[in-house]
């Protein structure tokens, strides 16, 4: 069997359709597929087909551990400045990356609060040019330093981290090619919580926080130094989150 004859895996099938942009050759390919389906099993092309019903379903929103008013209190801002889309991303973040207890969330919010200046900066202020050709960040192409500079509330940096986040979403059926095509200016608006949550999960932060460590220990793993930059602010945000969440 040649490569062209191999069947799509479930993951490859999802990635294939994630590349759809309505281009003429893609429309022609889809029409060819529709005709083959019509010949083999016309029932699959009816409005009542089970796949069509599943495709149209709106997935339930995951339950949030924190309200907009509570988040605003932790971050020191007014609730009206927190859009619903931001709360939705936080809810999905907590669900997808297992930040699923008030204690884990309190530590997470404490670090995100300091790194983002209380949700003021979803994107690193510096251009990212200093990260050019940083192989430890996976920046192996010209322009990667700027394209993949710190993004999200925890300032996730580098092509490598963006690619891992993109691959993870594809693996759970949420493929989004714009993560790699556009980079930081897309993820900072679309996934400010989720890209931060992926970094949190993949660096073992949930397990660390379950032990209820000192905030500086958590900050060291996030910031890479001891004491971490902004140690006092990290403590203040975390303590406020613990109080608000009752932990």
C-alpha positions as CSV (number, residue, x, y, z in Angstrom):
1,X,0.0,0.0,0.0
2,X,1.4,3.4,-1.0
3,X,1.2,6.6,1.1
4,X,-1.6,7.9,-1.2
5,X,-3.6,4.7,-0.5
6,X,-3.4,4.8,3.3
7,X,-6.6,5.7,5.1
8,X,-6.8,8.9,7.2
9,X,-6.3,8.4,10.9
10,X,-8.9,10.2,13.1
11,X,-6.4,12.8,14.1
12,X,-5.2,13.4,10.5
13,X,-8.8,13.6,9.3
14,X,-9.5,16.5,11.8
15,X,-6.3,18.3,10.8
16,X,-7.2,17.9,7.1
17,X,-10.5,19.7,7.6
18,X,-8.9,22.4,9.8
19,X,-7.1,23.6,6.7
20,X,-10.3,24.4,4.9
21,X,-10.5,28.0,3.8
22,X,-13.1,27.9,1.0
23,X,-10.5,28.0,-1.8
24,X,-11.7,26.8,-5.2
25,X,-9.7,23.6,-5.3
26,X,-11.0,22.7,-1.8
27,X,-14.6,23.4,-2.8
28,X,-14.1,21.1,-5.8
29,X,-12.6,18.4,-3.6
30,X,-15.5,18.5,-1.2
31,X,-18.0,18.3,-4.1
32,X,-16.2,15.2,-5.4
33,X,-16.4,13.7,-2.0
34,X,-20.2,14.5,-1.8
35,X,-20.8,12.8,-5.2
36,X,-19.0,9.7,-4.0
37,X,-21.1,9.6,-0.8
38,X,-24.3,10.1,-2.8
39,X,-23.5,7.1,-4.9
40,X,-22.5,4.8,-2.1
41,X,-25.0,5.7,0.6
42,X,-27.4,8.6,-0.2
43,X,-28.9,8.5,3.3
44,X,-25.7,10.0,4.7
45,X,-26.5,13.2,2.8
46,X,-29.9,13.8,4.4
47,X,-30.5,16.5,7.0
48,X,-31.4,13.8,9.6
49,X,-28.2,11.8,9.3
50,X,-26.6,11.3,12.7
51,X,-23.3,12.9,11.7
52,X,-25.1,16.1,10.5
53,X,-27.0,16.2,13.8
54,X,-23.8,15.8,15.8
55,X,-22.1,18.4,13.7
56,X,-24.7,21.0,14.5
57,X,-24.8,20.4,18.2
58,X,-23.5,23.2,20.4
59,X,-21.2,21.8,23.0
60,X,-22.2,22.7,26.6
61,X,-20.0,25.3,28.2
62,X,-17.9,23.9,31.0
63,X,-18.9,25.1,34.4
64,X,-16.6,27.8,35.7
65,X,-15.0,27.8,39.1
66,X,-15.1,31.6,39.4
67,X,-17.6,34.3,38.5
68,X,-16.8,37.5,36.5
69,X,-17.3,39.6,39.7
70,X,-14.9,37.3,41.6
71,X,-12.3,37.5,38.8
72,X,-12.5,41.2,38.7
73,X,-12.0,41.4,42.5
74,X,-8.9,39.2,42.2
75,X,-7.4,41.3,39.4
76,X,-8.4,44.7,40.8
77,X,-10.6,45.8,37.9
78,X,-14.2,46.4,37.1
79,X,-16.4,43.5,35.9
80,X,-17.6,45.5,32.9
81,X,-14.1,45.4,31.5
82,X,-14.0,41.6,31.4
83,X,-15.8,40.4,28.2
84,X,-17.9,37.2,28.2
85,X,-15.5,35.7,25.7
86,X,-12.7,36.0,28.2
87,X,-14.7,34.2,30.8
88,X,-15.5,31.4,28.3
89,X,-11.8,31.0,27.5
90,X,-11.1,30.7,31.3
91,X,-13.8,28.1,31.7
92,X,-12.4,26.0,28.8
93,X,-8.9,26.5,30.1
94,X,-9.8,25.2,33.5
95,X,-11.6,22.2,32.0
96,X,-9.1,21.3,29.3
97,X,-6.0,21.7,31.5
98,X,-7.3,20.3,34.7
99,X,-7.2,23.5,36.7
100,X,-10.2,22.1,38.3
101,X,-10.0,22.8,42.0
102,X,-10.2,26.2,43.8
103,X,-6.7,25.7,45.1
104,X,-5.2,25.1,41.7
105,X,-7.1,28.0,40.2
106,X,-6.0,30.4,43.0
107,X,-2.3,29.6,42.3
108,X,-2.9,29.9,38.6
109,X,-4.6,33.3,38.9
110,X,-1.9,34.5,41.2
111,X,0.8,33.9,38.6
112,X,-1.3,35.2,35.7
113,X,-2.2,38.3,37.7
114,X,1.5,39.3,38.1
115,X,2.6,38.3,34.7
116,X,-0.2,40.3,33.0
117,X,-0.4,43.3,35.3
118,X,-3.9,42.3,36.4
119,X,-5.0,41.2,32.9
120,X,-3.8,44.4,31.3
121,X,-1.2,42.8,29.1
122,X,-2.1,39.6,27.2
123,X,0.9,40.3,25.0
124,X,4.6,40.9,25.9
125,X,5.4,44.6,25.8
126,X,8.8,44.0,24.2
127,X,8.8,43.2,20.5
128,X,10.4,39.7,20.9
129,X,13.4,40.5,18.7
130,X,15.7,39.4,21.5
131,X,14.3,35.9,21.0
132,X,15.4,35.6,17.4
133,X,17.3,32.3,16.7
134,X,16.8,31.1,20.3
135,X,17.0,27.3,19.7
136,X,15.9,26.6,23.3
137,X,12.6,28.2,22.4
138,X,12.4,26.5,19.0
139,X,12.8,29.8,17.2
140,X,14.6,28.3,14.2
141,X,13.1,30.5,11.4
142,X,13.7,34.1,10.7
143,X,11.1,36.2,12.4
144,X,10.1,33.6,15.0
145,X,11.3,35.7,17.9
146,X,8.8,38.5,17.2
147,X,6.0,36.2,15.8
148,X,6.1,33.9,18.9
149,X,7.0,36.4,21.7
150,X,5.3,36.2,25.1
151,X,1.5,35.7,24.7
152,X,-1.4,35.0,27.1
153,X,-1.6,35.9,30.7
154,X,1.4,33.9,31.6
155,X,3.5,35.1,28.7
156,X,4.1,31.8,26.9
157,X,7.1,32.3,24.5
158,X,8.6,30.6,21.5
159,X,7.7,28.6,18.4
160,X,8.1,25.3,20.4
161,X,5.5,26.2,23.0
162,X,3.1,27.5,20.3
163,X,3.5,24.3,18.4
164,X,2.9,22.1,21.4
165,X,-0.2,24.1,22.3
166,X,-1.5,23.8,18.7
167,X,-0.8,20.1,18.6
168,X,-2.6,19.6,21.9
169,X,-5.7,21.3,20.7
170,X,-5.7,19.3,17.5
171,X,-5.4,16.1,19.6
172,X,-8.6,17.0,21.5
173,X,-10.5,17.9,18.3
174,X,-10.0,21.7,18.5
175,X,-7.5,22.2,15.7
176,X,-6.8,25.8,14.9
177,X,-4.1,26.4,12.2
178,X,-4.0,30.2,12.9
179,X,-2.0,29.5,16.1
180,X,1.0,28.8,14.0
181,X,0.1,30.8,11.0
182,X,-0.4,34.1,12.9
183,X,1.3,33.6,16.2
184,X,1.2,35.8,19.3
185,X,-1.2,38.5,17.9
186,X,-3.8,35.7,17.4
187,X,-3.3,33.6,20.6
188,X,-3.2,36.7,22.9
189,X,-6.7,37.6,21.8
190,X,-8.2,34.1,21.1
191,X,-6.5,32.0,23.8
192,X,-5.0,34.2,26.6
193,X,-6.1,31.8,29.3
194,X,-5.9,28.5,27.3
195,X,-2.3,28.9,26.1
196,X,-1.3,29.8,29.6
197,X,-3.2,26.8,31.0
198,X,-1.5,24.4,28.5
199,X,1.9,25.7,29.8
200,X,0.7,25.2,33.3
201,X,-0.4,21.6,32.7
202,X,2.6,20.5,30.7
203,X,5.0,21.9,33.4
204,X,3.4,20.0,36.2
205,X,2.0,23.0,38.0
206,X,-1.2,21.4,39.1
207,X,0.6,18.6,41.0
208,X,2.9,21.2,42.6
209,X,0.0,23.4,43.7
210,X,-1.8,20.4,45.2
211,X,0.9,20.4,47.8
212,X,0.0,23.9,48.8
213,X,3.6,25.3,48.4
214,X,4.8,28.7,49.2
215,X,3.9,31.2,46.5
216,X,7.5,31.9,45.7
217,X,8.1,28.3,44.9
218,X,5.4,28.5,42.3
219,X,6.7,31.8,41.0
220,X,10.2,30.3,40.6
221,X,8.9,27.6,38.3
222,X,7.0,30.2,36.2
223,X,9.7,33.0,36.2
224,X,12.8,30.8,36.4
225,X,14.5,32.6,39.3
226,X,14.4,32.8,43.0
227,X,13.0,34.9,44.3
228,X,10.8,35.3,41.2
229,X,10.4,38.7,39.6
230,X,7.5,40.5,41.2
231,X,7.4,38.1,44.1
232,X,5.4,40.5,46.3
233,X,2.8,40.9,43.6
234,X,2.6,37.2,43.0
235,X,1.9,36.6,46.7
236,X,-0.7,39.4,46.8
237,X,-2.6,38.1,43.8
238,X,-2.5,34.5,45.0
239,X,-3.6,35.4,48.6
240,X,-6.5,37.5,47.2
241,X,-7.5,34.6,44.9
242,X,-7.4,32.2,47.8
243,X,-9.6,34.5,49.9
244,X,-12.1,35.0,47.1
245,X,-12.3,31.3,46.2
246,X,-12.4,30.2,49.9
247,X,-9.2,28.2,50.1
